[in-house]
Amino acid sequence: MTVTKADARDEASLDAETLRAMYRHMLRSRLLDERMWVLNRQGRAPFWISGMGHEAVQVAFGMNLRPGYDWVAPYYRDLALTLVLGMTPRDHLLSVLARADDPNSGGRQMPAHYGCRRYNIITTGSSVGTQLLHATGIALASRMRGEDAVTFTSCGEGATSEGDFHEALNFAATCRLAVIFVVENNGFAISVPWEKQMPIPNVADRASAYGVPGIVVDGEDPMACFRVAKEAVTHARRGEGPVLVEAKVLRLTSHSSDDDQRRYRAADELAAEKERDCVARFRSQLEDLGVLTSTIADDMRTDLTRELDRAEEEAEAAPLPEPETAMRHVFGEAAEG
């Protein structure tokens, strides 16, 4: 297991434009995430499951993948990742408002169950951990086609208690497939803390059992995450086999809009986590480096808010699915003619 922390190399290896782009991606996801919560609390969106506190590692990997060539089997907190790969706030608002043009599922799936054909984002299911096996199969198919595509898949630490995690990692390791497994460890599987889920301090410790690299990174540190992402993608694309990355992230909201974490987490604990929030921390870091000014950051927020407002207006005006299409993609349909 390797523990990766940010150092001077990360600042030196990333130019100002890349750093600002990383911050913009993170802020864009955060603002959209916050808007989803507002829509839910207004009774306009039935459900939401947040990625707040997970943005840094998702943006880092998204910026190192090839959209539409590499494959992604995400999990329900990967909002920032999908945005970096090319999906838009409008795409996600169409989903949460169950509109017919929703690219994820045509308004049929639960919100935050991502899928987009044009970016090779495979549809997400509600069964925890199944996407890990799908990713392994996709990586095998890429090899059989002679491609150097990388398959990225992610989950929370709770999913590592599922057999799917171990089966996928074992098969990928045995066949040396180009799969990057990222565990976004926010410390809680709904209301169950990590120490009641596993007898070891790090999920990445399990990598040695499969003979693959296991890396722990501070998931609130965008620059450290970017270095890990770049190295992991390079490793996999070279045909050197899978990598297991554990990003220690924060869960800044309740598990979902149907949960209230104040019932099982202390107020001082929640307040302390907000102090480590990757979005706020990264802005301060970039301002200290002279890469970002308050004016640039505020203008960025204004532009992104305008984009979000337009996206919401368009999604609200979009048509709902026609009732006669309710069974589409559920059962096979007879070919015409």
N, C-alpha and C positions, 0 to 999 in steps of 0.2 A: 504494500500500500504506500502510495506517495501522497503527502500532504502538500498542496500547492497554495502559496500565499503570494500576494502581490509584492513586487519589489521594483527597484529602479529600472530594471529591464523592461517591464511592462509599459512604463511611461515613455521610455525611449523608443520602443518598437512600434508605438501607435501614433500616427500623425494627428494633428489637431482636427482635421476633417473627419477622420474615422471616429475620434472620441466624441465629437459633436453629434455625429450620426447615431452612435450608440445611445447617447442621452436622449436624442429625439425619439428613437424607437421605444425606449423605456417610458418616456413621458406620454407618448401616443397611446401605448397600451394602458397606462395607468388612468388616463382621462376617460378612455372608452370603458374600462372596468368600472370606474366610478359612475359613469352614466348608466350602465346596466343595473347597478344597485338602485339608482334613482327610479328607473323604469319599473323595477320590481316593487319597490316600496309604494309607488303610485298605483299599483295594481294593473299595470299595462303589460308587464312581462311576468310569466308564471314562475320563473325559477332562474337563479343565477348561482354560479360557483366560481369564485374569484381566483385570480392569479396574482393578486397584490403581494409583493414580497418575493415573487419568483422571477421577476422580469429580467434581472441581470444575466442569469445563466441562459435563459431562453434567447435573449437577444444575441449573446455571444455565439451560441451555436448557429442560430439562424443566419448570422452574417458570414459564417464559414462554410455553409452548405451551398449547393448549386440548385436553386429553385427549378423545379420541373425536370431535373435530371436525377438528383438524389431523391430518396424516398423518406417519408416521415410518417411514423405511427405514433401520434401524440397521445397525451391524456388530457383530462378535462381542465387542467389549469394552464394549458399552453397557449393562451391568448396572444402573448407577445411574440412567441415563435411564429404563429401563423401570420401575423401582421408583417414581420420581417420578410417572410417568404413571398409575400405579395397579396395576401388577402387584405381586404379593406374594412374600415369601420362599417361601411354600408353593408358589406357581406354579413357581418356578425349581427348587425341590427335587424336585417331581414330575417335572420334565424331566430333571434330572441322574440321577435314580434310575429313569428310563424307565417311569413309571407311566401307566396308561391315561388318567387325568384330566389329564394335562399339557396346559395350554392352548396351548402353543407348537406341539405336533405330535402329541399323543397318545402320547408316548413313542417317536416314530419318528425324530426328528432328533438330530443331535449336540448335546450340551449347548452353551449359549451361542449357539445359532442361534434367535434370538428371533422371536416372532410372536404377536400377540394381537388377534383380530378386534374385541373390544369397545373397544379403545383405538386402533384404526387403526394398529397396528404390523404392518407387512407382514412375512411370513416371510422369514427370512434364508437365503441359500444359501452354500455353501462356496466358490464361484467368486469370487475377489477383485474387488471393484469393481462387480459387476453391479447392486447396489442403487441405484447413482447414476442409472443409466438408468431404473430402475423409478420412482424419485422424480420424475424429469423428466416421465415419462408421466402419473403421478398428478396432478402440478401442472397439466398441460395439461387433464386431465379435469375438475379442479376449476374451471378457468376456463370450460370449455364448459358446466358446470352453473350458472355464475353465482355460485359461492361465493367467499368471501374466505379460504378455508382456506390455511394455510401448510404446505408440505411440508418436513420436516427430513430430511436424510440425512447420514451420516457415514462416515468411513473412516480408515484409517491412512495415513501418508505413502507407504508402499509401493504402495498402490492408485493413487496419482496417476501411476505409471509405466504404468498400463494405459490402453488406448485408451478404455475406458468412461468414465473420468474426463473426458477432453477432449471426447468426444462429448456427454456429458451437459451439461457446462458450456457448450459452444458452442450447443447447441439451446436450453437454458434462457435463455441470454443473448440469443440472436436473437429468441426469442419473449417475452422479458421475463416469464418465469414466476416464480411465488412459491416459489422453492426456496432453502433455506439449506443450503449445502454446508459441512460442518464437517470439517476434517482434524485428527484427533487425532495430532499428530506426536510420537511417543515416541522418535524417533531411530533405531529399528531395524525393518527388515522381516525378521522372524525373526532372523537373525544378521548381516544386512548393514546397516552404519551408513549414515546419511542421506547422508554425503558421497560414498558410492559409488553412490548412487541418482540423484543430480541435481547439475547444475553450478551451482545457485543456492542461497543460504542459506535462502530461505524459499519454501515452496509458494505462499504468498499473492502472491508476485511474479508468478505466472502469471495472476492475475486481469486484469491490464491488457490482456492479449492478447485477452480476450473482452469488454472494456469494462464490467466489473462491479467493485464495491468489493472490495478485498482487505484483510483485517484480520489482524494477528498479535496474539495475546494470550497472556499468561502463563497457561497452563492449570492452574497450581498456585495461582492467586490467585482464589478464589471471587467476590470482589466485582468485580474487573475483568471476569471472565467474565460475571457477571450483567448488567453494563452493556452489554457487547457483545451478549449474547443479546437483551436487551430492544430495543436499537436495530436489530438484524438482523431480528427478528420484525416490528417496526413497519414497517421498510422494505419487507419482502416483502408484508405484509398490505395496505399502501397501493397495491400494484400497481406498485411501482418496480423490480421485477425481482429477480434472484437476488443472493446475497451469498456470497463465499467467505471463510470464517473458518479461520484456522490457529491451533490451540491448542498451544502448546509444553508437552507433558506429560511425565511420567516413566513408564517401564515398570519397576515395582518388583519384578516377578517375571520368570521366564523366559517366553519367548514363549507356551508352553503347558505343560501337565503332562507332555508328552513331550519337553521341551527342557531343557537345562541351560546357562543363560547364563554360568555361571562358566567355561565352556570358551572363551569368546570376549570376555568383559568382565573388566577388572581388578577386584580386590577393593576397592581404594581408590575406584574410580569408583562401584561399587555402594554403598559406605558413604556417599559424598558425596551420592548421590541421596536416600537415606533422610532426610538432613537437610532436604531440601526438600519432603518429603511433605505434600501439601495437607491431609490430615485433621489431622495433628498440628499443622501450622503454623496452620491456621484456628482450632483450639481455643485456642492460645496468643494469637492475635490477638484473639479475642472476649473472652478473660479480661482482656486488657490494656484493652479498651474498656469493661469492666464489664458486658458483655452476658451473659456466661456465667461461672458459678462452678464450682469443682472439684466441689462437691456436685451441682449440676444436671447437669454432664457425666457424672459417675459414675452418677447415677440414670438418666440417659438410656441409658447403656450397659447397665445392669442390665435395664431394661425391654425393650430391643431384643434382648438375649440371651435373655430369657424368650420373647419372640415367636418367635425363631429356633428355640429348643428345641421349642416346641409345633409349629411348622411341620415340623420334621424328624420328629417322632414321627408326625404325621399322614401325611406323605409315605411314611414307611417302612411304615405300615399300609395304604396305598392299594393297590388291586389292580393287577397287571400287565396289559398288554393281552392279550386272548384271541388264541390262535394263528390262529384263522380270520379275524381282521381284518388280518392281515399285509399283504395286498395293497390294503387300503382306501386311497383317494386316490392310488393308483399308476396304475391303469387305470380307464377309465370303467365305471360300473356300470349295468346295465340297470334301467330304471324298473320298479317293481312295478305289477301290475295290467294 
